[in-house]
Amino acid sequence: MRADRRAPRELEITGLSHDGRGVARDDNGKTVFVGGALTGERVMAQVYKRGRRFDEANTLEVLEASADRVVPECEYFGVCGGCAMQHLAFPKQIQAKQNVLADNLQRLGEVEPGRWLEPLQSPPWGYRRRARLSVRDVPKKGRVLVGFREANGRYVADVQSCPVLDPRIGTLLPALSELMGQLSVRAQVPQIEVSVGDVGVALVLRHMAELTAADTVALSEFAQTHEITLYTQSKGPNTVVYLAGPEQPMRYAIEAFDVDYEFQPADFIQVNAAMNQLMVAQAVELLQLQPGDRVLDLYCGLGNFSLPLARSGAQVCGVEGAPELVERARSNAARLDLSVQFEVADLMADHADAGWAKTDWNKMLLDPPRAGAAEVLKYLPGKGVERVVYVSCHPGSLARDAGTLVREHGYTLSAAGVMDMFPHTAHVESIAVFDRAG
């Protein structure tokens, strides 16, 4: 008699995947990724998606629990998809992320660091100052849901608070839900962008239909009541328009270097403010600045690293593809009386003939997006670059680029380590140091 493929199955969990799910094999040897399961556990799981190479399942019952399992602090964990690892003891989350980084470096880059840096950690709650909240009108519930998507990604999680969001926003989800429910465009608002600074809290309301006068009044009253600056966005990023609330510039500071940054709500800033302080300090320390050092800071954004490097005495050139970020970086540098050269350049293109690319830099900082720095590494670093510090938001692209730096540019991978920018998630941020061999 053929077994029911839909029936729950008992599985032994042998490891964790890169996204924080348990890894098991079924009776036929097929890989199964199991949400909510930890290494060493025996669980009863329900498969919800079948594939040619692997199946995906959720844990129904933990039959034998890992000693590393803890009770999640958020009551919505397992339903909300914003976090993936709250059920794993926090120190073990860090270890799991370092395992992912080590595996990627070895498997994809075929490299191993000369030493492992101590993991950078900061408070794991209330850390998130940038977020994209989904909005969905649910007539059956009689209200509009505002929050992260559910773990399966199809629906918006029905939550009343979020402990990983900055408290100035994490406690406002019910009020935001009520506000969205008052709007005529409640079914045409797909998302709300959150941006929080040391000074300033802003929300950018993405709307697909025109706001009415009554909508504007409701939004303005909300902004005034909660001391939040509200913006609207009808189409692309260039359609973000101030609507109501405090008009003071948003700002964050990196105290160790006596620098601060004015920014706009749609600008990219690092999600975790406390971790950003630690990350910048570590990157500057790892560059081992000496008098006369010339540092090229690629993918520099607002100058998150450029300004502290300049404050530390280096000659700095920051290069960024977004003109508006470069404009803000120049403005911040001028306000702080720091001499920094900033250039606009799409770093996915070849700039080998650009003046900044041909200058004799002796140190370099890379902070690329998830895709990594493959295009830049085709023509950089130059022969004079003695040390490269690479800040990564994706271990796979770091591993690939590490292989390029080692085998094609003659560097050694001196050190690497993880930075827990997103506690309780499986997201791995890391930093690596490359030195010219010999």
C-alpha positions as CSV (number, residue, x, y, z in Angstrom):
1,M,0.0,0.0,0.0
2,R,1.4,3.4,-1.0
3,A,2.2,5.8,1.8
4,D,0.3,9.0,2.0
5,R,2.8,11.7,0.8
6,R,0.8,14.4,2.6
7,A,1.1,12.6,6.0
8,P,3.4,14.1,8.7
9,R,6.8,12.5,8.9
10,E,9.4,11.9,11.6
11,L,12.8,13.4,10.7
12,E,16.2,13.6,12.3
13,I,17.8,17.1,12.0
14,T,21.5,16.9,11.1
15,G,22.3,20.6,10.5
16,L,21.2,24.1,9.9
17,S,20.8,25.7,6.4
18,H,22.0,29.1,5.5
19,D,18.5,30.5,6.1
20,G,18.2,29.0,9.6
21,R,16.1,26.0,8.8
22,G,16.8,22.4,10.0
23,V,18.3,20.0,7.4
24,A,17.2,16.4,7.3
25,R,16.9,13.5,4.8
26,D,13.8,11.4,4.3
27,D,13.7,7.7,3.9
28,N,14.7,8.0,0.3
29,G,17.7,10.2,1.0
30,K,16.0,13.3,-0.3
31,T,17.0,16.6,1.5
32,V,14.2,18.3,3.5
33,F,14.5,21.8,4.9
34,V,12.5,22.0,8.1
35,G,11.4,25.4,9.5
36,G,11.5,25.7,13.3
37,A,13.9,22.7,13.7
38,L,17.4,22.7,15.2
39,T,20.5,20.5,14.8
40,G,20.3,17.3,16.8
41,E,16.5,17.3,17.1
42,R,13.9,14.7,16.2
43,V,10.7,16.3,14.9
44,M,7.4,15.6,13.4
45,A,7.2,17.7,10.2
46,Q,4.7,18.5,7.6
47,V,5.9,18.9,4.0
48,Y,4.3,21.9,2.3
49,K,6.3,22.2,-0.9
50,R,8.0,19.4,-3.0
51,G,10.8,19.9,-5.4
52,R,13.0,17.8,-7.6
53,R,16.1,18.2,-5.4
54,F,14.6,19.0,-2.0
55,D,11.4,19.3,-0.1
56,E,10.3,22.1,2.4
57,A,8.5,21.4,5.6
58,N,7.4,23.0,8.9
59,T,7.8,21.5,12.4
60,L,4.6,20.2,13.9
61,E,6.0,18.8,17.1
62,V,9.5,18.5,18.6
63,L,9.9,14.9,19.7
64,E,13.5,15.3,21.1
65,A,14.6,18.9,21.7
66,S,18.1,20.3,21.3
67,A,19.8,21.6,24.5
68,D,20.2,24.9,22.5
69,R,16.5,25.4,22.1
70,V,15.0,28.4,24.0
71,V,11.5,29.8,24.3
72,P,11.2,32.7,21.7
73,E,10.6,36.0,23.4
74,C,8.2,37.2,20.7
75,E,4.8,35.6,20.8
76,Y,4.5,35.9,17.0
77,F,7.6,33.9,16.2
78,G,6.9,31.1,13.9
79,V,4.0,33.0,12.2
80,C,5.8,36.3,11.4
81,G,8.6,35.8,8.9
82,G,10.7,38.7,10.2
83,C,12.9,36.4,12.4
84,A,14.0,32.9,11.8
85,M,16.2,31.9,14.8
86,Q,14.6,33.2,18.0
87,H,14.2,29.5,19.1
88,L,18.0,29.1,19.1
89,A,20.0,30.4,22.1
90,F,21.6,33.7,21.1
91,P,25.3,32.6,21.4
92,K,24.5,29.6,19.2
93,Q,22.9,32.0,16.6
94,I,26.3,33.7,16.3
95,Q,28.1,30.4,16.0
96,A,25.7,29.3,13.3
97,K,26.4,32.4,11.3
98,Q,30.1,31.9,11.6
99,N,29.7,28.4,10.4
100,V,27.9,29.7,7.3
101,L,30.7,32.2,6.6
102,A,33.4,29.5,7.1
103,D,31.5,27.1,4.8
104,N,31.1,29.7,2.1
105,L,34.7,30.8,2.2
106,Q,35.9,27.2,1.9
107,R,33.4,25.9,-0.5
108,L,32.9,28.8,-2.9
109,G,36.1,30.8,-2.4
110,E,38.5,27.9,-1.6
111,V,40.1,30.1,1.0
112,E,40.5,30.1,4.8
113,P,41.3,33.1,7.0
114,G,44.6,33.3,8.8
115,R,42.6,34.1,11.9
116,W,39.0,34.5,13.0
117,L,38.0,37.8,14.4
118,E,35.8,37.9,17.5
119,P,32.1,38.2,16.4
120,L,30.7,41.7,16.7
121,Q,27.5,41.7,18.8
122,S,25.1,44.4,20.1
123,P,21.8,44.3,21.9
124,P,19.5,41.9,20.1
125,W,16.1,43.7,20.6
126,G,14.8,47.0,19.4
127,Y,17.7,47.4,17.0
128,R,16.0,47.7,13.6
129,R,15.8,51.4,12.4
130,R,15.2,50.6,8.8
131,A,12.4,48.3,7.6
132,R,9.8,47.8,4.9
133,L,6.4,47.0,6.4
134,S,3.8,45.3,4.3
135,V,0.3,46.6,4.3
136,R,-2.8,44.5,3.4
137,D,-6.5,45.2,3.6
138,V,-8.2,42.0,4.9
139,P,-12.0,42.4,4.7
140,K,-12.5,39.1,6.6
141,K,-10.7,40.5,9.6
142,G,-12.4,43.9,9.1
143,R,-9.1,45.8,9.3
144,V,-5.8,46.5,7.6
145,L,-2.7,44.5,8.7
146,V,0.6,46.2,9.0
147,G,3.8,44.3,9.6
148,F,6.3,41.8,8.2
149,R,5.1,39.0,6.0
150,E,4.3,35.6,7.4
151,A,6.9,32.9,7.3
152,N,5.5,31.4,4.1
153,G,5.6,34.9,2.5
154,R,2.0,34.9,1.2
155,Y,0.3,37.0,3.8
156,V,1.0,39.8,6.2
157,A,1.4,38.6,9.8
158,D,-1.3,39.7,12.2
159,V,0.8,41.2,15.0
160,Q,0.3,43.9,17.6
161,S,4.0,44.7,18.3
162,C,7.5,43.9,17.1
163,P,10.4,43.6,19.6
164,V,13.1,43.9,16.9
165,L,11.9,47.2,15.5
166,D,13.0,50.4,17.1
167,P,10.5,50.9,19.9
168,R,9.4,54.2,18.5
169,I,7.8,52.1,15.6
170,G,7.6,48.6,17.0
171,T,4.8,49.6,19.5
172,L,2.9,51.6,16.9
173,L,1.7,48.8,14.6
174,P,-1.9,48.8,16.0
175,A,-2.1,52.5,15.5
176,L,-0.7,52.2,12.0
177,S,-3.3,49.5,11.3
178,E,-6.1,51.7,12.5
179,L,-4.8,54.7,10.5
180,M,-4.6,52.6,7.3
181,G,-8.1,51.4,7.9
182,Q,-9.4,55.1,7.8
183,L,-8.0,55.8,4.4
184,S,-9.9,55.7,1.1
185,V,-6.9,54.1,-0.5
186,R,-6.6,51.3,2.2
187,A,-6.5,48.6,-0.5
188,Q,-4.0,50.5,-2.6
189,V,-1.2,50.9,0.0
190,P,1.3,48.0,-0.4
191,Q,4.0,49.1,2.0
192,I,5.3,51.6,4.5
193,E,9.0,52.4,4.6
194,V,10.4,52.9,8.1
195,S,13.5,55.1,8.7
196,V,14.6,56.1,12.2
197,G,17.6,58.2,13.1
198,D,19.1,59.3,16.4
199,V,17.1,62.4,15.6
200,G,13.9,61.9,13.6
201,V,11.4,59.2,12.9
202,A,10.0,59.0,9.4
203,L,7.5,56.8,7.5
204,V,7.1,56.8,3.7
205,L,3.6,55.7,2.6
206,R,3.6,54.0,-0.8
207,H,0.2,54.5,-2.4
208,M,-1.1,53.3,-5.8
209,A,-4.1,55.6,-5.9
210,E,-4.5,59.3,-5.2
211,L,-5.0,60.4,-1.6
212,T,-8.2,62.4,-0.8
213,A,-8.4,65.5,1.3
214,A,-9.7,63.4,4.2
215,D,-6.8,61.0,3.8
216,T,-4.4,63.9,4.1
217,V,-6.1,65.1,7.2
218,A,-6.0,61.7,8.9
219,L,-2.3,61.2,8.0
220,S,-1.4,64.7,9.2
221,E,-3.2,64.2,12.6
222,F,-1.4,60.9,13.1
223,A,2.0,62.5,12.3
224,Q,1.3,65.3,14.8
225,T,0.0,62.9,17.6
226,H,3.0,60.6,17.3
227,E,5.7,63.1,16.4
228,I,6.5,61.2,13.2
229,T,7.4,62.8,9.9
230,L,5.2,61.4,7.2
231,Y,6.1,61.2,3.5
232,T,4.1,59.9,0.5
233,Q,5.4,58.0,-2.5
234,S,3.2,57.6,-5.5
235,K,5.6,56.0,-8.0
236,G,9.4,55.6,-8.0
237,P,12.0,56.9,-5.4
238,N,12.0,60.4,-6.9
239,T,8.3,60.8,-6.0
240,V,8.9,60.8,-2.2
241,V,7.2,64.0,-0.9
242,Y,6.9,65.5,2.6
243,L,3.4,65.4,3.9
244,A,3.3,66.2,7.6
245,G,5.2,66.1,10.9
246,P,8.5,67.6,12.2
247,E,10.6,69.0,9.3
248,Q,13.9,68.7,11.2
249,P,16.7,66.9,9.3
250,M,17.1,63.2,10.2
251,R,20.5,62.5,11.7
252,Y,22.6,59.7,13.1
253,A,26.1,59.9,14.7
254,I,29.2,57.8,15.1
255,E,30.3,59.0,18.4
256,A,33.8,57.5,18.5
257,F,34.8,59.7,15.5
258,D,32.8,62.8,16.4
259,V,30.9,62.6,13.1
260,D,27.2,62.8,12.3
261,Y,25.2,62.4,9.2
262,E,22.1,64.2,7.9
263,F,20.0,62.0,5.7
264,Q,16.7,61.6,3.9
265,P,14.1,58.9,4.8
266,A,14.7,57.0,1.5
267,D,18.5,57.0,1.9
268,F,20.3,53.8,2.7
269,I,21.7,53.6,6.2
270,Q,22.8,50.6,8.1
271,V,19.8,48.9,9.8
272,N,21.4,48.4,13.2
273,A,22.6,51.7,14.8
274,A,24.6,50.0,17.6
275,M,26.2,47.5,15.3
276,N,27.1,50.3,12.9
277,Q,29.1,52.0,15.6
278,L,31.1,48.8,16.3
279,M,31.5,48.0,12.6
280,V,32.9,51.4,11.6
281,A,35.3,51.3,14.5
282,Q,36.5,47.8,13.6
283,A,36.9,48.6,9.9
284,V,39.0,51.7,10.8
285,E,41.1,49.7,13.2
286,L,41.7,46.9,10.7
287,L,42.9,49.3,8.1
288,Q,45.8,50.2,10.5
289,L,46.0,53.8,9.3
290,Q,49.4,55.4,9.3
291,P,50.3,59.0,8.5
292,G,50.0,59.7,4.8
293,D,47.7,56.7,4.1
294,R,45.5,57.1,1.0
295,V,42.2,55.2,1.3
296,L,39.8,54.4,-1.5
297,D,36.3,53.8,-0.1
298,L,34.1,52.0,-2.7
299,Y,30.3,51.8,-2.4
300,C,30.6,54.6,0.1
301,G,26.9,55.7,0.3
302,L,26.5,58.6,2.7
303,G,30.2,58.4,3.7
304,N,29.5,56.0,6.6
305,F,33.2,54.9,6.5
306,S,34.6,57.9,4.6
307,L,34.0,60.5,7.2
308,P,35.5,58.5,10.2
309,L,38.5,57.6,8.0
310,A,39.1,61.3,7.2
311,R,38.6,62.2,10.8
312,S,41.4,59.6,11.6
313,G,43.8,61.5,9.3
314,A,43.7,59.5,6.1
315,Q,43.4,61.0,2.6
316,V,40.0,59.5,1.5
317,C,38.1,59.2,-1.8
318,G,34.6,57.8,-1.6
319,V,32.9,56.4,-4.7
320,E,29.1,55.7,-4.9
321,G,26.6,55.1,-7.7
322,A,23.7,57.1,-6.3
323,P,24.2,60.8,-7.0
324,E,21.8,61.9,-4.2
325,L,23.9,59.9,-1.6
326,V,27.1,61.5,-2.9
327,E,25.5,65.0,-2.6
328,R,24.6,64.2,1.0
329,A,28.0,62.8,1.7
330,R,29.7,66.0,0.3
331,S,27.3,68.2,2.4
332,N,28.0,66.3,5.6
333,A,31.8,66.4,5.0
334,A,31.6,70.2,4.4
335,R,29.5,70.7,7.5
336,L,32.1,68.8,9.6
337,D,35.0,70.6,7.9
338,L,36.4,67.3,6.6
339,S,38.3,67.1,3.4
340,V,37.0,64.1,1.4
341,Q,36.9,63.5,-2.3
342,F,33.6,62.0,-3.4
343,E,32.9,60.7,-6.9
344,V,29.7,59.4,-8.6
345,A,30.3,56.2,-10.5
346,D,28.2,53.1,-11.3
347,L,30.5,50.4,-9.9
348,M,28.8,47.7,-12.0
349,A,30.6,49.3,-15.0
350,D,34.3,49.5,-16.0
351,H,36.0,52.6,-14.6
352,A,39.6,51.6,-15.1
353,D,40.3,54.9,-16.9
354,A,38.7,57.1,-14.2
355,G,41.0,59.4,-12.4
356,W,40.1,58.0,-9.0
357,A,40.8,54.4,-10.3
358,K,44.3,55.3,-11.5
359,T,45.3,57.2,-8.4
360,D,47.9,55.5,-6.2
361,W,45.9,54.4,-3.2
362,N,47.6,52.2,-0.6
363,K,44.5,51.0,1.2
364,M,41.0,50.2,0.2
365,L,37.6,49.6,1.9
366,L,34.9,47.7,0.0
367,D,31.2,47.8,1.2
368,P,29.3,46.4,-1.7
369,P,25.6,45.3,-2.0
370,R,24.6,41.7,-2.0
371,A,25.9,41.1,-5.5
372,G,29.5,41.8,-4.3
373,A,32.4,43.6,-6.0
374,A,33.1,41.3,-9.0
375,E,33.1,44.1,-11.6
376,V,35.4,46.4,-9.5
377,L,37.8,43.5,-8.9
378,K,38.4,43.2,-12.7
379,Y,40.5,46.3,-12.6
380,L,41.1,47.0,-8.9
381,P,43.0,47.0,-6.6
382,G,46.1,48.5,-8.1
383,K,49.5,47.3,-7.3
384,G,49.9,49.9,-4.6
385,V,47.0,48.7,-2.4
386,E,48.6,46.9,0.5
387,R,45.5,46.1,2.5
388,V,41.8,45.7,1.6
389,V,39.1,45.6,4.3
390,Y,35.9,44.1,2.8
391,V,32.5,44.6,4.6
392,S,30.0,42.1,3.3
393,C,26.3,41.6,3.6
394,H,26.3,38.3,1.8
395,P,28.8,35.4,2.6
396,G,28.5,33.9,-0.9
397,S,29.6,37.0,-2.8
398,L,32.3,37.7,-0.2
399,A,33.6,34.1,-0.7
400,R,33.6,34.5,-4.5
401,D,35.4,37.9,-4.3
402,A,37.9,36.5,-1.7
403,G,38.9,33.8,-4.2
404,T,39.5,36.5,-6.8
405,L,41.6,38.7,-4.5
406,V,43.7,35.7,-3.5
407,R,44.2,33.9,-6.8
408,E,44.1,36.8,-9.3
409,H,45.4,39.8,-7.3
410,G,48.0,38.1,-5.1
411,Y,46.4,38.8,-1.6
412,T,46.2,36.6,1.4
413,L,43.0,36.4,3.5
414,S,44.5,37.5,6.8
415,A,41.3,37.6,8.9
416,A,37.5,37.3,8.8
417,G,34.6,37.4,11.2
418,V,30.9,37.9,11.5
419,M,29.0,41.0,12.5
420,D,25.5,40.3,13.9
421,M,23.7,43.2,12.1
422,F,20.4,41.3,12.1
423,P,20.0,39.4,15.4
424,H,17.4,36.5,15.4
425,T,17.6,36.3,11.6
426,A,19.7,34.0,9.4
427,H,21.2,37.1,7.7
428,V,25.0,37.0,7.8
429,E,27.1,40.2,7.7
430,S,30.9,39.9,7.9
431,I,34.2,41.6,7.6
432,A,37.4,40.4,6.0
433,V,41.0,41.6,5.7
434,F,43.2,41.0,2.7
435,D,46.9,41.8,2.7
436,R,49.3,41.9,-0.3
437,A,51.2,38.6,-0.2
438,G,54.9,39.3,0.6
